Amino acid sequence: MKARIHITLKNGVLDPQGKAVAHALESLGYAGINDVRQGKYIEIDLAKNDADTTRETVERMCRDLLANTVIENFTVEVG
Amino acid sequence: MKARIHITLKNGVLDPQGKAVAHALESLGYAGINDVRQGKYIEIDLAKNDADTTRETVERMCRDLLANTVIENFTVEVG
């Protein structure tokens, strides 16, 4: 079963990578950029067939390794 | 108007970052991991009100800067 994980910085946490992307886009001539935030997207294919246990396992993976929950939020979609 | 961009490696392109995540999860005791693929997730807030021109602009940004279209696919959601 596949799980898709989005990991994003919490509101209020500075995002230098996003700022760098915004500046690079502006230097290429793009105008009207209010904000850019960069996060991570991870797809995990697990040898499980049950959506609930897959979600529970993947959320545990996020807390254990994938996300820094002090500064990052994560969302998990299963299916 | 906000746009959400997913940038993922094309099928067949090696993903060492995903492999590293898979090994790290296995060393933490997680079993049954078939595959991990890591991509990027970018949110851009643009000073535009029209969904079509926003999508067109953001797709141009992806081709110009954000994605390496030789090895990466990108998808854009607007709204």
Backbone of each chain as nested JSON, in Angstrom:
{
  "chains": [
    {"id": "A", "residues": [
      {"number": 1, "name": "MET", "atoms": {"N": [0.841, -1.194, 0.0], "CA": [0.0, 0.0, 0.0], "C": [0.878, 1.247, 0.0]}},
      {"number": 2, "name": "LYS", "atoms": {"N": [0.449, 2.243, -0.784], "CA": [1.277, 3.446, -0.915], "C": [0.804, 4.543, 0.025]}},
      {"number": 3, "name": "ALA", "atoms": {"N": [1.761, 5.273, 0.593], "CA": [1.438, 6.437, 1.416], "C": [2.18, 7.643, 0.857]}},
      {"number": 4, "name": "ARG", "atoms": {"N": [1.495, 8.767, 0.838], "CA": [2.118, 10.02, 0.385], "C": [2.21, 10.952, 1.591]}},
      {"number": 5, "name": "ILE", "atoms": {"N": [3.415, 11.463, 1.828], "CA": [3.682, 12.29, 2.998], "C": [4.099, 13.68, 2.541]}},
      {"number": 6, "name": "HIS", "atoms": {"N": [3.456, 14.691, 3.129], "CA": [3.904, 16.074, 2.923], "C": [4.486, 16.574, 4.238]}},
      {"number": 7, "name": "ILE", "atoms": {"N": [5.684, 17.114, 4.177], "CA": [6.314, 17.685, 5.367], "C": [6.572, 19.157, 5.079]}},
      {"number": 8, "name": "THR", "atoms": {"N": [5.968, 20.02, 5.876], "CA": [6.101, 21.465, 5.639], "C": [6.543, 22.149, 6.928]}},
      {"number": 9, "name": "LEU", "atoms": {"N": [7.234, 23.266, 6.767], "CA": [7.629, 24.054, 7.937], "C": [6.395, 24.665, 8.578]}},
      {"number": 10, "name": "LYS", "atoms": {"N": [6.374, 24.716, 9.917], "CA": [5.26, 25.351, 10.608], "C": [5.234, 26.847, 10.303]}},
      {"number": 11, "name": "ASN", "atoms": {"N": [4.058, 27.43, 10.409], "CA": [3.939, 28.87, 10.233], "C": [4.82, 29.584, 11.253]}},
      {"number": 12, "name": "GLY", "atoms": {"N": [5.504, 30.611, 10.782], "CA": [6.356, 31.376, 11.677], "C": [7.796, 30.917, 11.676]}},
      {"number": 13, "name": "VAL", "atoms": {"N": [8.054, 29.701, 11.148], "CA": [9.427, 29.22, 11.049], "C": [10.031, 29.773, 9.755]}},
      {"number": 14, "name": "LEU", "atoms": {"N": [11.198, 30.399, 9.868], "CA": [11.856, 30.959, 8.688], "C": [12.177, 29.871, 7.671]}},
      {"number": 15, "name": "ASP", "atoms": {"N": [12.03, 30.195, 6.392], "CA": [12.262, 29.226, 5.321], "C": [13.28, 29.812, 4.335]}},
      {"number": 16, "name": "PRO", "atoms": {"N": [14.589, 29.714, 4.659], "CA": [15.596, 30.324, 3.783], "C": [15.61, 29.714, 2.385]}},
      {"number": 17, "name": "GLN", "atoms": {"N": [15.298, 28.411, 2.279], "CA": [15.27, 27.761, 0.974], "C": [14.157, 28.37, 0.104]}},
      {"number": 18, "name": "GLY", "atoms": {"N": [12.989, 28.577, 0.718], "CA": [11.89, 29.211, -0.008], "C": [12.235, 30.629, -0.417]}},
      {"number": 19, "name": "LYS", "atoms": {"N": [12.896, 31.362, 0.492], "CA": [13.308, 32.738, 0.163], "C": [14.278, 32.747, -1.005]}},
      {"number": 20, "name": "ALA", "atoms": {"N": [15.211, 31.779, -1.028], "CA": [16.176, 31.704, -2.117], "C": [15.47, 31.429, -3.439]}},
      {"number": 21, "name": "VAL", "atoms": {"N": [14.466, 30.545, -3.409], "CA": [13.706, 30.249, -4.629], "C": [12.978, 31.512, -5.093]}},
      {"number": 22, "name": "ALA", "atoms": {"N": [12.37, 32.245, -4.142], "CA": [11.643, 33.467, -4.515], "C": [12.587, 34.475, -5.166]}},
      {"number": 23, "name": "HIS", "atoms": {"N": [13.779, 34.674, -4.576], "CA": [14.732, 35.629, -5.151], "C": [15.18, 35.175, -6.536]}},
      {"number": 24, "name": "ALA", "atoms": {"N": [15.426, 33.862, -6.696], "CA": [15.868, 33.351, -7.995], "C": [14.793, 33.584, -9.051]}},
      {"number": 25, "name": "LEU", "atoms": {"N": [13.514, 33.358, -8.675], "CA": [12.429, 33.58, -9.632], "C": [12.342, 35.059, -9.998]}},
      {"number": 26, "name": "GLU", "atoms": {"N": [12.507, 35.937, -8.987], "CA": [12.45, 37.376, -9.275], "C": [13.593, 37.789, -10.199]}},
      {"number": 27, "name": "SER", "atoms": {"N": [14.77, 37.209, -9.983], "CA": [15.9, 37.574, -10.84], "C": [15.712, 37.053, -12.256]}},
      {"number": 28, "name": "LEU", "atoms": {"N": [14.828, 36.069, -12.442], "CA": [14.495, 35.593, -13.789], "C": [13.38, 36.422, -14.423]}},
      {"number": 29, "name": "GLY", "atoms": {"N": [12.846, 37.402, -13.685], "CA": [11.857, 38.285, -14.26], "C": [10.427, 38.038, -13.823]}},
      {"number": 30, "name": "TYR", "atoms": {"N": [10.211, 37.068, -12.953], "CA": [8.853, 36.815, -12.463], "C": [8.498, 37.849, -11.396]}},
      {"number": 31, "name": "ALA", "atoms": {"N": [7.339, 38.488, -11.548], "CA": [6.916, 39.507, -10.592], "C": [5.704, 39.012, -9.806]}},
      {"number": 32, "name": "GLY", "atoms": {"N": [5.378, 39.715, -8.729], "CA": [4.159, 39.423, -7.982], "C": [4.236, 38.171, -7.142]}},
      {"number": 33, "name": "ILE", "atoms": {"N": [5.455, 37.791, -6.701], "CA": [5.593, 36.613, -5.839], "C": [5.453, 37.058, -4.39]}},
      {"number": 34, "name": "ASN", "atoms": {"N": [4.359, 36.659, -3.756], "CA": [4.153, 37.038, -2.361], "C": [4.964, 36.171, -1.412]}},
      {"number": 35, "name": "ASP", "atoms": {"N": [4.994, 34.874, -1.677], "CA": [5.664, 33.977, -0.739], "C": [5.96, 32.646, -1.429]}},
      {"number": 36, "name": "VAL", "atoms": {"N": [7.075, 32.038, -1.037], "CA": [7.403, 30.679, -1.473], "C": [7.784, 29.881, -0.235]}},
      {"number": 37, "name": "ARG", "atoms": {"N": [7.195, 28.702, -0.078], "CA": [7.567, 27.816, 1.031], "C": [7.938, 26.471, 0.432]}},
      {"number": 38, "name": "GLN", "atoms": {"N": [9.09, 25.965, 0.845], "CA": [9.513, 24.675, 0.31], "C": [9.403, 23.595, 1.356]}},
      {"number": 39, "name": "GLY", "atoms": {"N": [8.829, 22.481, 0.964], "CA": [8.701, 21.348, 1.866], "C": [9.184, 20.07, 1.205]}},
      {"number": 40, "name": "LYS", "atoms": {"N": [8.914, 18.959, 1.848], "CA": [9.328, 17.664, 1.312], "C": [8.104, 16.832, 0.981]}},
      {"number": 41, "name": "TYR", "atoms": {"N": [8.27, 15.979, -0.014], "CA": [7.206, 15.074, -0.427], "C": [7.82, 13.686, -0.52]}},
      {"number": 42, "name": "ILE", "atoms": {"N": [7.271, 12.744, 0.225], "CA": [7.838, 11.393, 0.264], "C": [6.742, 10.384, -0.05]}},
      {"number": 43, "name": "GLU", "atoms": {"N": [7.04, 9.462, -0.948], "CA": [6.131, 8.35, -1.235], "C": [6.748, 7.078, -0.661]}},
      {"number": 44, "name": "ILE", "atoms": {"N": [5.976, 6.369, 0.151], "CA": [6.458, 5.108, 0.716], "C": [5.522, 3.997, 0.284]}},
      {"number": 45, "name": "ASP", "atoms": {"N": [6.109, 2.932, -0.259], "CA": [5.341, 1.749, -0.65], "C": [5.589, 0.682, 0.41]}},
      {"number": 46, "name": "LEU", "atoms": {"N": [4.541, 0.365, 1.156], "CA": [4.665, -0.588, 2.267], "C": [3.959, -1.897, 1.935]}},
      {"number": 47, "name": "ALA", "atoms": {"N": [4.529, -3.004, 2.416], "CA": [3.923, -4.322, 2.201], "C": [2.823, -4.549, 3.241]}},
      {"number": 48, "name": "LYS", "atoms": {"N": [1.818, -3.697, 3.211], "CA": [0.653, -3.824, 4.095], "C": [-0.587, -3.626, 3.243]}},
      {"number": 49, "name": "ASN", "atoms": {"N": [-1.679, -4.246, 3.64], "CA": [-2.913, -4.128, 2.868], "C": [-3.997, -3.321, 3.562]}},
      {"number": 50, "name": "ASP", "atoms": {"N": [-3.749, -2.983, 4.824], "CA": [-4.8, -2.306, 5.577], "C": [-4.493, -0.816, 5.679]}},
      {"number": 51, "name": "ALA", "atoms": {"N": [-5.448, 0.02, 5.279], "CA": [-5.21, 1.465, 5.243], "C": [-4.929, 2.025, 6.64]}},
      {"number": 52, "name": "ASP", "atoms": {"N": [-5.666, 1.546, 7.644], "CA": [-5.506, 2.107, 8.993], "C": [-4.134, 1.798, 9.578]}},
      {"number": 53, "name": "THR", "atoms": {"N": [-3.684, 0.52, 9.445], "CA": [-2.363, 0.211, 10.006], "C": [-1.265, 0.876, 9.19]}},
      {"number": 54, "name": "THR", "atoms": {"N": [-1.462, 1.01, 7.87], "CA": [-0.461, 1.711, 7.058], "C": [-0.327, 3.151, 7.527]}},
      {"number": 55, "name": "ARG", "atoms": {"N": [-1.483, 3.825, 7.69], "CA": [-1.443, 5.218, 8.142], "C": [-0.752, 5.332, 9.499]}},
      {"number": 56, "name": "GLU", "atoms": {"N": [-1.099, 4.417, 10.397], "CA": [-0.538, 4.471, 11.749], "C": [0.978, 4.267, 11.708]}},
      {"number": 57, "name": "THR", "atoms": {"N": [1.426, 3.289, 10.893], "CA": [2.865, 3.031, 10.765], "C": [3.582, 4.236, 10.177]}},
      {"number": 58, "name": "VAL", "atoms": {"N": [2.995, 4.818, 9.125], "CA": [3.678, 5.93, 8.448], "C": [3.719, 7.162, 9.349]}},
      {"number": 59, "name": "GLU", "atoms": {"N": [2.667, 7.383, 10.135], "CA": [2.704, 8.521, 11.06], "C": [3.791, 8.309, 12.125]}},
      {"number": 60, "name": "ARG", "atoms": {"N": [3.983, 7.047, 12.522], "CA": [5.049, 6.765, 13.474], "C": [6.414, 7.012, 12.82]}},
      {"number": 61, "name": "MET", "atoms": {"N": [6.562, 6.613, 11.545], "CA": [7.813, 6.886, 10.821], "C": [8.113, 8.382, 10.78]}},
      {"number": 62, "name": "CYS", "atoms": {"N": [7.055, 9.182, 10.548], "CA": [7.248, 10.633, 10.489], "C": [7.755, 11.164, 11.813]}},
      {"number": 63, "name": "ARG", "atoms": {"N": [7.128, 10.704, 12.901], "CA": [7.542, 11.208, 14.211], "C": [8.945, 10.725, 14.577]}},
      {"number": 64, "name": "ASP", "atoms": {"N": [9.274, 9.462, 14.168], "CA": [10.572, 8.877, 14.531], "C": [11.72, 9.451, 13.717]}},
      {"number": 65, "name": "LEU", "atoms": {"N": [11.482, 9.679, 12.411], "CA": [12.621, 9.962, 11.529], "C": [12.367, 11.081, 10.532]}},
      {"number": 66, "name": "LEU", "atoms": {"N": [11.216, 11.043, 9.858], "CA": [11.087, 11.845, 8.638], "C": [10.868, 13.326, 8.915]}},
      {"number": 67, "name": "ALA", "atoms": {"N": [10.107, 13.641, 9.952], "CA": [9.796, 15.042, 10.228], "C": [10.417, 15.475, 11.552]}},
      {"number": 68, "name": "ASN", "atoms": {"N": [10.817, 16.726, 11.616], "CA": [11.23, 17.333, 12.878], "C": [10.014, 18.066, 13.426]}},
      {"number": 69, "name": "THR", "atoms": {"N": [9.311, 17.409, 14.352], "CA": [8.002, 17.938, 14.756], "C": [8.103, 19.217, 15.586]}},
      {"number": 70, "name": "VAL", "atoms": {"N": [9.318, 19.615, 15.942], "CA": [9.474, 20.909, 16.62], "C": [9.166, 22.048, 15.635]}},
      {"number": 71, "name": "ILE", "atoms": {"N": [9.636, 21.893, 14.403], "CA": [9.485, 22.981, 13.428], "C": [8.666, 22.588, 12.207]}},
      {"number": 72, "name": "GLU", "atoms": {"N": [8.287, 21.303, 12.082], "CA": [7.613, 20.861, 10.865], "C": [6.269, 20.189, 11.169]}},
      {"number": 73, "name": "ASN", "atoms": {"N": [5.331, 20.385, 10.268], "CA": [4.08, 19.628, 10.27], "C": [4.165, 18.542, 9.216]}},
      {"number": 74, "name": "PHE", "atoms": {"N": [3.406, 17.458, 9.422], "CA": [3.339, 16.461, 8.354], "C": [1.896, 16.016, 8.163]}},
      {"number": 75, "name": "THR", "atoms": {"N": [1.571, 15.63, 6.922], "CA": [0.274, 15.024, 6.63], "C": [0.526, 13.73, 5.863]}},
      {"number": 76, "name": "VAL", "atoms": {"N": [-0.317, 12.753, 6.125], "CA": [-0.181, 11.433, 5.501], "C": [-1.475, 11.115, 4.757]}},
      {"number": 77, "name": "GLU", "atoms": {"N": [-1.34, 10.751, 3.467], "CA": [-2.478, 10.235, 2.698], "C": [-2.162, 8.797, 2.315]}},
      {"number": 78, "name": "VAL", "atoms": {"N": [-3.122, 7.924, 2.504], "CA": [-2.91, 6.504, 2.215], "C": [-3.829, 6.076, 1.078]}},
      {"number": 79, "name": "GLY", "atoms": {"N": [-3.295, 5.225, 0.184], "CA": [-4.184, 4.67, -0.843], "C": [-3.61, 4.756, -2.235]}}
    ]},
    {"id": "B", "residues": [
      {"number": 1, "name": "MET", "atoms": {"N": [-3.067, 34.253, -5.357], "CA": [-3.54, 32.884, -5.565], "C": [-2.413, 31.894, -5.263]}},
      {"number": 2, "name": "LYS", "atoms": {"N": [-2.774, 30.798, -4.588], "CA": [-1.745, 29.836, -4.182], "C": [-1.623, 28.687, -5.179]}},
      {"number": 3, "name": "ALA", "atoms": {"N": [-0.396, 28.258, -5.4], "CA": [-0.156, 27.08, -6.23], "C": [0.677, 26.088, -5.43]}},
      {"number": 4, "name": "ARG", "atoms": {"N": [0.341, 24.823, -5.584], "CA": [1.094, 23.757, -4.921], "C": [1.771, 22.915, -6.005]}},
      {"number": 5, "name": "ILE", "atoms": {"N": [3.079, 22.75, -5.853], "CA": [3.869, 22.056, -6.863], "C": [4.48, 20.8, -6.25]}},
      {"number": 6, "name": "HIS", "atoms": {"N": [4.327, 19.69, -6.951], "CA": [5.028, 18.452, -6.579], "C": [6.071, 18.165, -7.647]}},
      {"number": 7, "name": "ILE", "atoms": {"N": [7.301, 17.954, -7.223], "CA": [8.369, 17.598, -8.151], "C": [8.903, 16.238, -7.737]}},
      {"number": 8, "name": "THR", "atoms": {"N": [8.797, 15.275, -8.652], "CA": [9.213, 13.909, -8.332], "C": [10.164, 13.409, -9.408]}},
      {"number": 9, "name": "LEU", "atoms": {"N": [11.041, 12.493, -9.015], "CA": [11.937, 11.882, -9.993], "C": [11.146, 10.995, -10.937]}},
      {"number": 10, "name": "LYS", "atoms": {"N": [11.523, 10.999, -12.211], "CA": [10.862, 10.125, -13.17], "C": [11.135, 8.661, -12.832]}},
      {"number": 11, "name": "ASN", "atoms": {"N": [10.228, 7.802, -13.256], "CA": [10.434, 6.368, -13.069], "C": [11.72, 5.942, -13.758]}},
      {"number": 12, "name": "GLY", "atoms": {"N": [12.478, 5.102, -13.092], "CA": [13.72, 4.618, -13.672], "C": [14.924, 5.435, -13.276]}},
      {"number": 13, "name": "VAL", "atoms": {"N": [14.695, 6.645, -12.727], "CA": [15.816, 7.461, -12.251], "C": [16.131, 7.034, -10.819]}},
      {"number": 14, "name": "LEU", "atoms": {"N": [17.405, 6.743, -10.569], "CA": [17.814, 6.317, -9.223], "C": [17.535, 7.412, -8.204]}},
      {"number": 15, "name": "ASP", "atoms": {"N": [17.093, 7.015, -7.011], "CA": [16.763, 7.974, -5.96], "C": [17.573, 7.624, -4.704]}},
      {"number": 16, "name": "PRO", "atoms": {"N": [18.839, 8.079, -4.648], "CA": [19.671, 7.719, -3.49], "C": [19.125, 8.25, -2.177]}},
      {"number": 17, "name": "GLN", "atoms": {"N": [18.468, 9.419, -2.224], "CA": [17.895, 9.989, -0.997], "C": [16.778, 9.077, -0.472]}},
      {"number": 18, "name": "GLY", "atoms": {"N": [15.934, 8.604, -1.393], "CA": [14.875, 7.68, -0.991], "C": [15.444, 6.382, -0.441]}},
      {"number": 19, "name": "LYS", "atoms": {"N": [16.505, 5.88, -1.094], "CA": [17.141, 4.643, -0.618], "C": [17.696, 4.838, 0.796]}},
      {"number": 20, "name": "ALA", "atoms": {"N": [18.305, 6.012, 1.045], "CA": [18.859, 6.293, 2.375], "C": [17.76, 6.317, 3.422]}},
      {"number": 21, "name": "VAL", "atoms": {"N": [16.614, 6.91, 3.068], "CA": [15.49, 6.953, 4.003], "C": [15.002, 5.537, 4.278]}},
      {"number": 22, "name": "ALA", "atoms": {"N": [14.902, 4.719, 3.224], "CA": [14.44, 3.334, 3.41], "C": [15.383, 2.582, 4.346]}},
      {"number": 23, "name": "HIS", "atoms": {"N": [16.704, 2.716, 4.14], "CA": [17.662, 2.014, 4.996], "C": [17.565, 2.512, 6.435]}},
      {"number": 24, "name": "ALA", "atoms": {"N": [17.406, 3.831, 6.604], "CA": [17.31, 4.388, 7.951], "C": [16.075, 3.841, 8.662]}},
      {"number": 25, "name": "LEU", "atoms": {"N": [14.944, 3.756, 7.927], "CA": [13.73, 3.217, 8.533], "C": [13.917, 1.749, 8.91]}},
      {"number": 26, "name": "GLU", "atoms": {"N": [14.584, 0.992, 8.028], "CA": [14.815, -0.424, 8.334], "C": [15.71, -0.564, 9.56]}},
      {"number": 27, "name": "SER", "atoms": {"N": [16.711, 0.297, 9.684], "CA": [17.599, 0.198, 10.842], "C": [16.879, 0.607, 12.122]}},
      {"number": 28, "name": "LEU", "atoms": {"N": [15.755, 1.317, 11.995], "CA": [14.941, 1.643, 13.176], "C": [13.945, 0.525, 13.486]}},
      {"number": 29, "name": "GLY", "atoms": {"N": [13.921, -0.519, 12.655], "CA": [13.064, -1.663, 12.961], "C": [11.808, -1.763, 12.115]}},
      {"number": 30, "name": "TYR", "atoms": {"N": [11.611, -0.84, 11.184], "CA": [10.426, -0.93, 10.323], "C": [10.67, -1.971, 9.24]}},
      {"number": 31, "name": "ALA", "atoms": {"N": [9.734, -2.891, 9.082], "CA": [9.879, -3.953, 8.08], "C": [8.863, -3.749, 6.965]}},
      {"number": 32, "name": "GLY", "atoms": {"N": [9.059, -4.463, 5.861], "CA": [8.076, -4.464, 4.775], "C": [8.063, -3.193, 3.955]}},
      {"number": 33, "name": "ILE", "atoms": {"N": [9.221, -2.517, 3.874], "CA": [9.293, -1.302, 3.05], "C": [9.693, -1.709, 1.635]}},
      {"number": 34, "name": "ASN", "atoms": {"N": [8.776, -1.581, 0.693], "CA": [9.075, -1.95, -0.692], "C": [9.876, -0.865, -1.395]}},
      {"number": 35, "name": "ASP", "atoms": {"N": [9.507, 0.395, -1.174], "CA": [10.153, 1.469, -1.911], "C": [9.883, 2.805, -1.213]}},
      {"number": 36, "name": "VAL", "atoms": {"N": [10.882, 3.692, -1.297], "CA": [10.707, 5.07, -0.823], "C": [11.208, 5.992, -1.931]}},
      {"number": 37, "name": "ARG", "atoms": {"N": [10.41, 6.972, -2.298], "CA": [10.843, 7.963, -3.28], "C": [10.67, 9.335, -2.635]}},
      {"number": 38, "name": "GLN", "atoms": {"N": [11.717, 10.149, -2.72], "CA": [11.625, 11.479, -2.119], "C": [11.557, 12.544, -3.196]}},
      {"number": 39, "name": "GLY", "atoms": {"N": [10.618, 13.443, -3.04], "CA": [10.476, 14.547, -3.975], "C": [10.417, 15.872, -3.244]}},
      {"number": 40, "name": "LYS", "atoms": {"N": [10.074, 16.911, -3.988], "CA": [9.969, 18.244, -3.406], "C": [8.533, 18.731, -3.474]}},
      {"number": 41, "name": "TYR", "atoms": {"N": [8.183, 19.545, -2.505], "CA": [6.853, 20.135, -2.453], "C": [7.036, 21.626, -2.25]}},
      {"number": 42, "name": "ILE", "atoms": {"N": [6.495, 22.426, -3.16], "CA": [6.695, 23.877, -3.083], "C": [5.335, 24.56, -3.14]}},
      {"number": 43, "name": "GLU", "atoms": {"N": [5.11, 25.497, -2.221], "CA": [3.908, 26.328, -2.26], "C": [4.314, 27.731, -2.675]}},
      {"number": 44, "name": "ILE", "atoms": {"N": [3.661, 28.249, -3.709], "CA": [3.948, 29.612, -4.157], "C": [2.679, 30.432, -4.058]}},
      {"number": 45, "name": "ASP", "atoms": {"N": [2.786, 31.584, -3.413], "CA": [1.66, 32.517, -3.32], "C": [1.925, 33.652, -4.3]}},
      {"number": 46, "name": "LEU", "atoms": {"N": [1.098, 33.72, -5.344], "CA": [1.29, 34.717, -6.396], "C": [0.203, 35.787, -6.33]}},
      {"number": 47, "name": "ALA", "atoms": {"N": [0.579, 37.037, -6.665], "CA": [-0.384, 38.143, -6.696], "C": [-1.147, 38.121, -8.009]}},
      {"number": 48, "name": "LYS", "atoms": {"N": [-1.871, 37.025, -8.246], "CA": [-2.724, 36.902, -9.427], "C": [-4.065, 36.357, -8.968]}},
      {"number": 49, "name": "ASN", "atoms": {"N": [-5.119, 36.698, -9.699], "CA": [-6.447, 36.24, -9.307], "C": [-7.048, 35.208, -10.247]}},
      {"number": 50, "name": "ASP", "atoms": {"N": [-6.371, 34.989, -11.371], "CA": [-6.942, 34.089, -12.369], "C": [-6.24, 32.73, -12.32]}},
      {"number": 51, "name": "ALA", "atoms": {"N": [-7.029, 31.67, -12.184], "CA": [-6.446, 30.333, -12.024], "C": [-5.652, 29.919, -13.248]}},
      {"number": 52, "name": "ASP", "atoms": {"N": [-6.16, 30.229, -14.437], "CA": [-5.481, 29.775, -15.654], "C": [-4.126, 30.444, -15.831]}},
      {"number": 53, "name": "THR", "atoms": {"N": [-4.067, 31.795, -15.63], "CA": [-2.765, 32.46, -15.807], "C": [-1.812, 32.061, -14.68]}},
      {"number": 54, "name": "THR", "atoms": {"N": [-2.356, 31.824, -13.458], "CA": [-1.493, 31.374, -12.367], "C": [-0.862, 30.04, -12.722]}},
      {"number": 55, "name": "ARG", "atoms": {"N": [-1.697, 29.096, -13.195], "CA": [-1.166, 27.774, -13.557], "C": [-0.118, 27.885, -14.666]}},
      {"number": 56, "name": "GLU", "atoms": {"N": [-0.417, 28.732, -15.649], "CA": [0.505, 28.867, -16.775], "C": [1.841, 29.451, -16.299]}},
      {"number": 57, "name": "THR", "atoms": {"N": [1.771, 30.473, -15.42], "CA": [2.996, 31.076, -14.894], "C": [3.8, 30.069, -14.084]}},
      {"number": 58, "name": "VAL", "atoms": {"N": [3.106, 29.327, -13.222], "CA": [3.824, 28.4, -12.339], "C": [4.432, 27.25, -13.14]}},
      {"number": 59, "name": "GLU", "atoms": {"N": [3.732, 26.797, -14.184], "CA": [4.324, 25.737, -15.019], "C": [5.575, 26.255, -15.728]}},
      {"number": 60, "name": "ARG", "atoms": {"N": [5.558, 27.548, -16.12], "CA": [6.751, 28.142, -16.726], "C": [7.888, 28.218, -15.698]}},
      {"number": 61, "name": "MET", "atoms": {"N": [7.543, 28.598, -14.434], "CA": [8.559, 28.626, -13.372], "C": [9.199, 27.252, -13.195]}},
      {"number": 62, "name": "CYS", "atoms": {"N": [8.379, 26.202, -13.243], "CA": [8.903, 24.846, -13.074], "C": [9.893, 24.507, -14.177]}},
      {"number": 63, "name": "ARG", "atoms": {"N": [9.506, 24.83, -15.415], "CA": [10.396, 24.497, -16.53], "C": [11.665, 25.338, -16.498]}},
      {"number": 64, "name": "ASP", "atoms": {"N": [11.546, 26.624, -16.058], "CA": [12.695, 27.535, -16.052], "C": [13.662, 27.241, -14.913]}},
      {"number": 65, "name": "LEU", "atoms": {"N": [13.131, 26.916, -13.735], "CA": [13.994, 26.904, -12.547], "C": [13.751, 25.729, -11.614]}},
      {"number": 66, "name": "LEU", "atoms": {"N": [12.488, 25.436, -11.314], "CA": [12.224, 24.59, -10.148], "C": [12.485, 23.115, -10.401]}},
      {"number": 67, "name": "ALA", "atoms": {"N": [12.157, 22.639, -11.613], "CA": [12.306, 21.218, -11.899], "C": [13.366, 21.004, -12.967]}},
      {"number": 68, "name": "ASN", "atoms": {"N": [14.077, 19.914, -12.866], "CA": [14.975, 19.474, -13.929], "C": [14.196, 18.474, -14.774]}},
      {"number": 69, "name": "THR", "atoms": {"N": [13.64, 18.963, -15.893], "CA": [12.689, 18.136, -16.64], "C": [13.351, 16.961, -17.355]}},
      {"number": 70, "name": "VAL", "atoms": {"N": [14.687, 16.902, -17.315], "CA": [15.348, 15.716, -17.866], "C": [15.076, 14.505, -16.972]}},
      {"number": 71, "name": "ILE", "atoms": {"N": [15.101, 14.724, -15.672], "CA": [14.963, 13.592, -14.75], "C": [13.757, 13.724, -13.821]}},
      {"number": 72, "name": "GLU", "atoms": {"N": [13.059, 14.865, -13.859], "CA": [11.961, 15.075, -12.904], "C": [10.643, 15.398, -13.611]}},
      {"number": 73, "name": "ASN", "atoms": {"N": [9.564, 14.926, -13.024], "CA": [8.217, 15.334, -13.408], "C": [7.714, 16.369, -12.419]}},
      {"number": 74, "name": "PHE", "atoms": {"N": [6.798, 17.23, -12.877], "CA": [6.168, 18.139, -11.916], "C": [4.669, 18.2, -12.166]}},
      {"number": 75, "name": "THR", "atoms": {"N": [3.915, 18.441, -11.096], "CA": [2.476, 18.68, -11.213], "C": [2.158, 19.968, -10.459]}},
      {"number": 76, "name": "VAL", "atoms": {"N": [1.196, 20.711, -10.992], "CA": [0.809, 21.996, -10.408], "C": [-0.682, 21.952, -10.074]}},
      {"number": 77, "name": "GLU", "atoms": {"N": [-1.026, 22.281, -8.823], "CA": [-2.427, 22.459, -8.43], "C": [-2.614, 23.915, -8.036]}},
      {"number": 78, "name": "VAL", "atoms": {"N": [-3.678, 24.522, -8.532], "CA": [-3.919, 25.942, -8.256], "C": [-5.206, 26.088, -7.453]}},
      {"number": 79, "name": "GLY", "atoms": {"N": [-5.207, 27.011, -6.49], "CA": [-6.454, 27.296, -5.768], "C": [-6.277, 27.253, -4.277]}}
    ]}
  ]
}
